[in-house]
Amino acid sequence: MEIADRRTPAPNLAGLAEYAWNLTADTPRAVLGLAGPPGAGKSTLARALVERIGEGAAYLPLDGFHLSNAQLERLGLTARKGSEPSFDVWGYVDLLRRVLDETGRDIYVPDYDRTLDEPVAARHVVPPAARLIVTEGNYLACDLPGWRDAHVFMEECWYVEAPGDVRQVRLVERQLAGGRNEAQARDWVATNDDPNGELVEKSRDRCRRILSTIGMDPSFDMDTANSQQ
């Protein structure tokens, strides 16, 4: 399929939710992945899709698989928090396998707490009623060890993108909200988020659909949701 056929420049949330739900038509439970660079709006879109679909959908963020600060320090990755090797990719793979295999019980899902600056256990739950699991994270489409294994469990993976200047503003604001000053925030984005985004962009063509949340319909409250990313 040509890239032009996959591009959805100004998606309608209702239409995307309907399309996503249709992924469950021939299976008891399906996983939809949302990949893309930092600040593109992946978690915002994932939560919006889950809210739109209702009890038939559940949210599973990759951010819950951030390594703890103690492990990052042990591995010498403190300054590269959020980079590809700073995630427990195999734990993520195992959880994707579980949500597809164990459909008759609650499955608890970790998340990342920006106030604590640490991952937290069991913030989300995948109940038996959930037939669509929406998962999102930077590296979901990367052709790298572990991420290839995760990709296999996804019915489809979509690439979420945004203009570079928009992402820069969002990323700097995220770091300012986390307690860094202006210079520290811009330095973190330049030395960490930008290299991560360059790696993720290489996975763009491995995604089934390419879309931007810029210009999405009013039911998608980007300003409010951005503050929660």
N, C-alpha and C positions, 0 to 999 in steps of 0.2 A: 504494500500500500504506500502511496506517495505521501510525503510529509504534508502537502497541501490538503489531502483528504483527512488527515488526522488533526489538523489545527482547528481549535475552537476559540477565536480571539476574544469574544465577549459572551461567555456561556450564561445560559439561563439556569438558575439553581434548580428549578422544578424539573427541567428537562434532564439535567445531569443526574438528579436523584432518581428519576424514572429509569434512565438508562442503567444506572448502577444497580438498581433493584432487579432489573431484568437479568443480571448476571447470575441470579439465584434460580433461574427458571428450571434448570436441569440438574440441580444439585441441592442437597439438604442445606449446605452452607457454603458461601463463597467469600473470598478475600479480595478486596479492591485495594491496590496500593497507590499512593500518591507520592511520587518522587519529585525532586527539584532542589535548587540551590537554597542556601539560607536566606530567609526573608522574602521568599516568593509567595507565601500565604498558604502553605500546605496544611498546617494544623487548623487554620481558620476555615478552609474549605472542608476539611475532614469533619470537623465538628458541625458545620452547617449541614452537610449531607446527612449525618446521623440524626440531627435534630429534625430535619425535614422528613426523613423516612419514618422515624419514630421507633417503637419498641422492637421492630424487626431488624434494627441495625445496632452496632456497637462500635466503639472507638478503641483503637489499639495503637498508641503512639510509640514510635521507635525511641523517643527520648527517655522512656523508662529504662532503657538499657544502656544509658550512660554508665561508664565505670565510676565508682565512687572517687572522691577526691583522694582518699588514701591509696587506692589502686593506681590512680593517675600519677601520684607522686612516686610510687614504687617503680612504675614503668618509665618515668621521665617524660610524661605527657601532660604535665600540668599546664604548660603554656600552649598546648594544642588540644585543649578540651573542646569536644565537638568534631574533631577530625575523625576520619574513618577508623583508625585503630583504637580510638578511645571509647568504642562501643563493644558490648558483649554480643557480638553478632550471632554466636552459636546459641546463646540463651534466647535470642529473638527468633531464630529458626525453630527452636524447640517449641516455643509458645505458638507460633503459627501452625505447626503440626498439631499441637494439642487442640487448638480451637476448631480445626477441621475434623479431628478424630473423636473428640469428646463433646458431643453435641447435647448430652443429656444432663449436664451439671453446670453449675456456675464455675467460670474460670476467671480468676483474678488477674488484673493487668497492672503493671507498674507504670509510673509516670515520672516526670522530672519536676521538682519544685524549685522555681527560680528564687524564691525567698531563702530557702535553705541552701540553695546551690548544690543540691544532691538529688539523686534518684530516690523515690519513695515507693514502697510496695503497696499493691492492692488498691490503688486509687480508683481504678475503673474495674468494671466487671462485664464479662460476656455471659449473659444468661442463656438458658436453653432456647428461649424464644428468638434469639438473634440469628438471622439467616445471612445477613451481610455484615462482614467485618471490614471496617474502613481503617486501614493502617497508613501511616505517613511518616516520612523521614527522608533525609537528604540522599541516602545511598541505596535506596531500594532497588534501583535499576542498574547499579554498577556491576560491571563484568569482572568481579573480584571474588576471591575465596570467601565463602560464607554468604555473601550477598547474592551470588548466583543461586545458592541453595534456597534462600528466602524467596527469590523471584519465582521459583518453581511453584510455590504454594499460592501464588496470586492468579486469580482468574484473569485479571487485567491489571496493568500498571499504567497510570497516567502521569504525565510530566507537567508540573505546575511551574510557570515562569512569570517573571515580572521584569520591567526595564531595570537596568543596572542602577540608575539614579534613585529609583523608588526603593529598591532593596537596600541601598546604602543608607538612606534616611531611616528606614525601619530598623536596620541593624544597629546604627549608632544610637537610636532612641532606646533600643532594647538594652544596650550596655549602660547607658545613662540611668535607666530605671533600675539596673542591677547594682548601682553604687559607684561606677567609674566616673571620673571627670571627663570633660570633652576630649582632652588629648589622649587619655587612656582608652576611651571608647573608640576613637578613630584608629589608634594604633592596633587595638585588638581586631577590629574589622579588617584592617589592611594585612595583618600578619597571620590571621587565623580564618576568619570567615571567607575572605576573598580566595585564598588557596583551596579551601574546601569547596567553594562554589565552582572553581575551575575544574576540579575533579568530577563533580556531579554533572557538569554540562556535557562531559564526554559520554554520559549514559542516555542522553536525550533521545537518540534514535532507537533505543531499545524499548521505548514506551509506546503503548497502543494509541494514546491520544495525547495531544499537546494543547494546553489551554492556559489562559491567563485570567486571573480574577479581576483584572482592571476592567471596569465597565460592566461588571456583573449587575444583574437586576437589583433593585432596592431591597429585596428581602434578604440579600446577603450584606450584612452590616459590617463592612470592612473596617471602619474606624474603631468600632467597639471591639471587634474580634482581635484586631492587631494588638490592642493593649493587653490581651491575654496570652499572646504567643510566647 
